[in-house]
Amino acid sequence: MRTYKLTIAYDGSRYFGWQRQPDTELTIQGMLEKRIGEIMGYAVEVNGSGRTDGGVHARGQTASVILAGKVEEGKFLAMLNEHLPEDVRVLKMELVKNGFHARHAARGKCYEYTIDTGEKANPFTRKYTYHYPLPDGRKLDLQAMRRAAGELLGTHDFAAFTDRVDEKSTMRRIDEIFIVEEAGQGQIRIRYKGSGFMYHMVRILTGTLLEVGTGKRAPESVKQALESGKRADAGFLAPACGLCLMEVYYNSAPR
């Protein structure tokens, strides 16, 4: 038996998220398991670093899969990508130590959320951004958003920033939140790095920061949401289309 680590990119627009579902083939996990199984001639299980929601994209999702024996990685990768649709690509395949699990071994993740504030959505990026125009030519208050982001850094109970009530623990650590404006493009990018993120967490964080940027809430209100733990005290759920999983961090994935 051999364990392989996969690095995967996908356009999530037409998929119902990462996790396989019994009534559709349009999930990333299900697609990979089917195609790898067809190549190998037996069923396989592909374990991702975590679940992305329907419509969420990835540039650096990771997964692990156990095969019956060693394969020539370059040839197998080329064959697999030939079998995959054009909106899913396995970028890298690495032989790792048996026992490696993409989710259990993950030590952190980086997500990026992109907002298009132009009057009209950019036709070339519309599938990968949240179109959020402001009336009367106003702009987001990025300094206020950065102050609010500062309140979110560190280890906190983020119960107010998830839509799932069955989490074993809502404690998470956010190490960095970068808010950058792309000059002349009308785009705002918010990059989150942390130990891990719960269901809808990044999208709720983004909605909260956008409410700060438009003056609907004060930067200090995010601290109140952290303290109360109530979903109603956080911001709206930003759409999935603007979110992309950029990278998953590991201490190591030894050969």
Backbone torsions as a table, in degrees:
resi	resn	phi	psi	omega
1	MET	NA	140.4	179.6
2	ARG	-132.3	140.2	179.3
3	THR	-106.6	134.2	179.8
4	TYR	-123.5	140.0	174.2
5	LYS	-99.6	128.0	-179.8
6	LEU	-110.7	139.7	170.5
7	THR	-112.2	125.8	-166.2
8	ILE	-127.7	139.9	172.0
9	ALA	-118.6	142.0	177.0
10	TYR	-155.5	149.4	169.8
11	ASP	-90.6	110.6	-172.9
12	GLY	-83.8	6.2	-171.2
13	SER	-53.6	-42.7	-174.1
14	ARG	-103.5	9.1	-176.9
15	TYR	-106.1	153.2	179.3
16	PHE	-92.2	37.7	178.1
17	GLY	94.1	-174.6	-178.6
18	TRP	-74.5	-49.6	-167.0
19	GLN	-67.2	132.9	177.6
20	ARG	-57.8	147.8	177.4
21	GLN	-133.6	142.8	-173.5
22	PRO	-67.9	-22.5	-172.6
23	ASP	-105.8	10.9	178.1
24	THR	-155.4	148.8	174.0
25	GLU	-91.7	-4.6	-174.1
26	LEU	-88.4	58.8	167.6
27	THR	-130.1	153.4	-177.0
28	ILE	-69.3	-45.9	178.9
29	GLN	-59.8	-47.8	-179.8
30	GLY	-61.8	-39.8	178.8
31	MET	-63.0	-46.1	-179.2
32	LEU	-65.4	-43.4	-179.3
33	GLU	-62.7	-40.4	-179.9
34	LYS	-65.4	-47.0	-175.8
35	ARG	-69.6	-42.0	178.4
36	ILE	-66.3	-39.9	178.0
37	GLY	-61.4	-39.0	178.0
38	GLU	-63.6	-39.2	-179.8
39	ILE	-70.1	-43.1	-174.8
40	MET	-82.6	-23.9	-178.7
41	GLY	86.6	12.6	176.2
42	TYR	-153.4	161.3	-177.6
43	ALA	-71.0	141.8	177.1
44	VAL	-129.6	160.9	174.1
45	GLU	-117.6	125.8	179.1
46	VAL	-106.4	117.8	-178.4
47	ASN	-103.5	117.6	-179.6
48	GLY	-84.7	165.6	177.6
49	SER	-68.4	-18.0	180.0
50	GLY	172.0	173.6	-178.2
51	ARG	-95.2	132.8	168.2
52	THR	-101.9	145.2	-178.5
53	ASP	-70.2	164.9	172.7
54	GLY	-57.5	132.7	179.2
55	GLY	88.3	-9.1	178.7
56	VAL	-84.1	143.4	-176.9
57	HIS	-102.2	169.3	176.1
58	ALA	-147.5	138.6	169.6
59	ARG	-106.5	-19.7	-176.1
60	GLY	-148.4	43.5	171.7
61	GLN	-65.8	147.7	176.5
62	THR	-123.4	154.8	179.3
63	ALA	-151.7	160.9	175.0
64	SER	-125.0	147.0	179.6
65	VAL	-144.0	141.1	178.5
66	ILE	-103.9	124.0	177.5
67	LEU	-110.2	158.4	-175.2
68	ALA	-65.7	-27.3	-179.7
69	GLY	-156.0	178.6	-178.5
70	LYS	-73.1	141.5	175.6
71	VAL	-121.8	159.9	174.3
72	GLU	-79.9	111.9	-166.2
73	GLU	-60.7	-44.4	-178.0
74	GLY	-61.9	-47.0	-179.4
75	LYS	-66.7	-42.1	-179.3
76	PHE	-64.2	-41.9	179.9
77	LEU	-61.9	-43.0	178.7
78	ALA	-63.7	-42.1	180.0
79	MET	-65.9	-42.1	-179.1
80	LEU	-62.6	-45.3	-179.5
81	ASN	-66.1	-28.8	174.4
82	GLU	-65.5	-30.8	-178.6
83	HIS	-85.8	-16.1	-176.9
84	LEU	-89.0	152.3	175.0
85	PRO	-66.9	162.4	-172.5
86	GLU	-68.1	-13.4	179.9
87	ASP	-96.0	9.6	174.4
88	VAL	-134.2	129.6	177.3
89	ARG	-138.6	135.3	170.4
90	VAL	-90.7	114.4	-173.7
91	LEU	-82.2	-30.0	-173.2
92	LYS	-152.7	144.9	177.7
93	MET	-134.3	122.7	-175.9
94	GLU	-128.0	134.4	171.7
95	LEU	-75.4	125.5	-178.3
96	VAL	-126.4	172.1	-178.3
97	LYS	-65.4	137.0	175.5
98	ASN	-56.6	139.1	-175.8
99	GLY	104.4	-15.9	177.3
100	PHE	-67.7	134.2	178.5
101	HIS	-131.9	125.0	-171.8
102	ALA	-59.1	-34.3	-179.1
103	ARG	-84.2	-47.0	-176.0
104	HIS	-66.6	-31.8	-176.9
105	ALA	-87.1	-11.3	-177.5
106	ALA	-64.3	138.0	-179.4
107	ARG	-114.2	-7.4	178.7
108	GLY	177.5	166.7	-179.6
109	LYS	-142.1	157.6	175.3
110	CYS	-127.5	124.4	176.1
111	TYR	-117.8	151.9	174.3
112	GLU	-130.4	134.1	177.2
113	TYR	-117.5	130.8	-175.8
114	THR	-116.5	131.3	-178.4
115	ILE	-119.3	132.9	176.3
116	ASP	-104.2	112.3	-176.8
117	THR	-97.9	6.2	-179.7
118	GLY	-67.2	158.5	179.6
119	GLU	-58.9	-41.8	175.9
120	LYS	-116.6	143.4	-180.0
121	ALA	-65.5	139.0	175.5
122	ASN	-66.4	120.1	-175.2
123	PRO	-64.5	-22.5	-176.5
124	PHE	-87.3	-17.8	-179.3
125	THR	-121.9	7.8	-171.6
126	ARG	-61.7	-27.6	-179.2
127	LYS	-77.6	-12.7	-172.5
128	TYR	-123.4	11.4	178.7
129	THR	-135.5	158.6	172.9
130	TYR	-97.2	115.6	179.7
131	HIS	-76.9	114.9	-173.4
132	TYR	-135.7	70.1	-179.4
133	PRO	-73.3	147.6	178.0
134	LEU	-106.8	144.3	-177.9
135	PRO	-69.7	154.7	173.2
136	ASP	58.2	28.8	176.7
137	GLY	69.3	14.9	179.7
138	ARG	-68.1	162.0	178.3
139	LYS	-123.5	156.7	175.2
140	LEU	-66.5	142.5	176.1
141	ASP	-83.5	91.5	-174.9
142	LEU	-68.6	-31.6	179.2
143	GLN	-65.8	-40.9	176.7
144	ALA	-64.5	-39.6	178.2
145	MET	-63.3	-39.4	179.1
146	ARG	-67.7	-35.5	176.8
147	ARG	-65.2	-42.4	177.9
148	ALA	-63.7	-41.1	179.4
149	ALA	-60.3	-35.5	178.9
150	GLY	-61.6	-31.7	178.5
151	GLU	-69.5	-21.0	-175.9
152	LEU	-89.2	-13.7	-176.7
153	LEU	-71.3	147.8	-179.6
154	GLY	101.5	-170.4	-179.1
155	THR	-95.4	124.1	-178.4
156	HIS	-143.1	167.8	168.0
157	ASP	-87.5	110.9	-176.4
158	PHE	-98.8	33.8	-178.0
159	ALA	-57.9	-31.6	-179.2
160	ALA	-72.8	-11.4	-172.0
161	PHE	-113.3	30.0	173.1
162	THR	-141.8	152.5	176.8
163	ASP	-98.5	5.2	-178.1
164	ARG	-107.6	128.2	-176.2
165	VAL	-97.5	-3.0	-175.5
166	ASP	-102.8	18.8	177.5
167	GLU	-65.7	137.0	177.2
168	LYS	-64.3	-38.9	176.6
169	SER	-145.9	139.0	177.5
170	THR	-104.9	14.5	174.6
171	MET	-79.9	129.2	177.3
172	ARG	-143.4	161.7	177.3
173	ARG	-119.3	125.8	173.4
174	ILE	-108.1	121.7	-176.4
175	ASP	-89.9	-38.7	-175.9
176	GLU	-147.6	141.8	167.8
177	ILE	-133.6	112.6	178.7
178	PHE	-104.9	130.0	177.2
179	ILE	-118.9	114.1	-172.3
180	VAL	-128.2	136.9	175.0
181	GLU	-99.9	127.4	177.2
182	GLU	-79.5	112.4	-173.8
183	ALA	-58.0	127.5	174.4
184	GLY	76.4	-1.2	-176.5
185	GLN	-108.6	-10.9	-179.0
186	GLY	69.5	21.1	-178.6
187	GLN	-113.2	140.4	174.4
188	ILE	-115.3	129.7	177.5
189	ARG	-114.1	130.0	176.1
190	ILE	-117.0	118.5	-177.8
191	ARG	-110.2	128.4	-178.0
192	TYR	-114.9	131.0	173.2
193	LYS	-126.8	132.2	-179.0
194	GLY	-168.1	-176.9	-175.8
195	SER	-70.7	-26.5	-179.5
196	GLY	168.3	161.6	-175.2
197	PHE	-134.8	137.5	-177.6
198	MET	-82.2	177.8	179.1
199	TYR	-55.6	122.1	178.8
200	HIS	67.0	4.4	-171.5
201	MET	-60.5	-48.8	-177.7
202	VAL	-65.0	-37.5	-179.3
203	ARG	-69.3	-34.8	176.3
204	ILE	-73.2	-40.0	174.6
205	LEU	-57.3	-43.6	-179.6
206	THR	-64.8	-45.1	177.6
207	GLY	-59.7	-38.3	178.5
208	THR	-65.6	-44.9	179.4
209	LEU	-65.7	-35.3	177.1
210	LEU	-66.4	-37.2	176.3
211	GLU	-64.9	-35.5	174.3
212	VAL	-65.6	-44.0	-177.7
213	GLY	-63.9	-25.8	178.6
214	THR	-96.5	0.4	178.6
215	GLY	84.0	7.5	180.0
216	LYS	-74.3	-21.1	176.4
217	ARG	-145.6	156.8	179.2
218	ALA	-82.8	152.2	177.5
219	PRO	-55.7	-34.1	-177.6
220	GLU	-69.6	-14.9	-176.9
221	SER	-66.1	-24.2	179.9
222	VAL	-67.5	-32.2	176.8
223	LYS	-65.6	-39.0	177.9
224	GLN	-63.8	-39.0	178.1
225	ALA	-65.1	-40.7	177.3
226	LEU	-60.9	-40.5	-176.8
227	GLU	-72.7	-37.1	-177.1
228	SER	-79.1	-33.6	-176.7
229	GLY	72.0	12.2	-177.1
230	LYS	-97.0	128.5	-179.9
231	ARG	-56.5	-35.5	-177.6
232	ALA	-64.8	-18.4	-178.9
233	ASP	-88.2	-7.0	176.8
234	ALA	-99.4	178.5	-174.6
235	GLY	-84.5	-172.3	-177.0
236	PHE	-75.9	164.1	179.1
237	LEU	-84.7	109.2	178.3
238	ALA	-68.2	148.5	-177.0
239	PRO	-61.9	155.0	-177.5
240	ALA	-66.7	-30.7	-170.1
241	CYS	-59.4	-26.4	-177.3
242	GLY	-86.0	-3.1	-172.0
243	LEU	-101.0	138.0	178.8
244	CYS	-140.3	130.4	172.6
245	LEU	-79.9	115.3	-173.2
246	MET	-90.3	-41.1	-173.9
247	GLU	-161.8	149.1	173.6
248	VAL	-118.5	134.5	-174.7
249	TYR	-104.4	141.1	177.9
250	TYR	-133.1	150.5	171.3
251	ASN	-64.5	-43.2	176.4
252	SER	-172.2	159.4	171.9
253	ALA	-132.6	74.5	-167.8
254	PRO	-65.7	145.6	173.9
255	ARG	-78.2	NA	NA
